[in-house]
Amino acid sequence: MSDDNIEIENVNKPGYTERVNREKYMAMRDALLAVLPAEMPGMKVPDAKQALLPLLPDTLFPEGKTAGWWLKAVQLDLEAKKIIVRAPSKPVQLSKV
């Protein structure tokens, strides 16, 4: 198993895992957790993306490229791990547990 990758979960597919780049995952995870509030209802996903983009290293996410995909992957993994939670209303709003 390569240390360059990390196994992530998907809250929508229990038991399903995927291996992704560890460095990009950790950068996105740290940025997302830095911007999400601890109070419900939380922050809308597009607002979270705008807030975290300046926190991402340009070497990993040049001009924010692929940030949307990584945001969703990290969101679903952190929800599966019960580190973040989504509010029970639409649109999706996230907060830290």
C-alpha positions in Angstrom: 0.0 0.0 0.0 1.5 3.3 -1.0 1.8 6.1 1.5 0.9 8.5 -1.4 -2.7 7.4 -1.2 -5.4 7.3 1.4 -8.6 5.3 1.6 -11.8 7.3 1.9 -15.4 6.4 2.5 -18.7 7.6 1.0 -21.6 8.3 3.3 -24.0 7.5 0.4 -22.5 4.1 -0.2 -21.8 2.4 3.1 -18.9 -0.1 2.8 -17.5 1.5 -0.4 -14.0 2.9 -0.3 -11.8 4.5 -2.8 -8.0 5.3 -2.7 -7.1 8.9 -3.5 -4.0 11.2 -3.3 -3.2 11.7 0.3 -1.6 15.2 -0.1 -4.6 16.6 -2.0 -7.1 15.0 0.4 -5.3 16.4 3.5 -5.1 19.9 2.0 -8.8 19.9 1.1 -9.7 18.4 4.5 -7.7 21.0 6.4 -9.2 23.8 4.4 -12.8 22.6 4.7 -12.5 22.1 8.4 -11.0 25.5 8.8 -14.0 27.3 7.2 -17.0 25.2 8.4 -18.8 26.5 11.5 -19.5 24.3 14.4 -23.1 25.5 14.6 -26.1 24.3 12.6 -27.4 24.9 10.0 -23.8 25.4 8.9 -22.5 26.7 5.6 -23.8 26.1 2.1 -21.4 24.0 -0.1 -20.8 26.8 -2.7 -20.0 29.3 0.1 -17.7 26.8 1.7 -15.9 26.3 -1.6 -15.4 30.1 -2.0 -14.1 30.4 1.5 -11.7 27.5 1.3 -10.2 28.2 -2.2 -7.7 30.8 -0.8 -6.5 28.2 1.7 -5.5 25.6 -0.9 -1.9 25.3 -2.0 -1.6 26.5 -5.6 0.9 23.7 -6.3 -1.9 21.1 -5.7 -4.9 23.1 -6.9 -3.6 25.6 -9.6 -6.3 28.2 -10.0 -8.7 26.1 -8.0 -8.7 23.3 -10.6 -10.4 20.1 -9.5 -11.3 21.7 -6.1 -15.0 20.9 -6.6 -14.3 17.2 -7.0 -12.0 17.1 -4.1 -14.4 19.1 -1.9 -17.2 16.6 -2.6 -14.9 13.6 -2.0 -13.7 15.0 1.3 -17.2 16.1 2.3 -18.6 12.5 1.8 -15.7 11.0 3.6 -16.0 13.3 6.6 -19.7 12.7 6.8 -19.1 9.0 6.8 -16.6 9.4 9.6 -19.1 11.7 11.5 -16.6 14.6 11.6 -19.0 16.9 9.7 -22.8 16.7 9.4 -25.3 18.1 6.9 -28.4 20.0 8.0 -31.7 18.3 7.4 -32.8 21.0 4.9 -32.1 21.9 1.3 -29.7 23.1 -0.1 -27.0 21.1 1.6 -25.4 22.9 4.5 -22.4 21.5 6.4 -21.1 22.0 9.9 -18.5 20.4 12.1 -19.7 17.9 14.7 
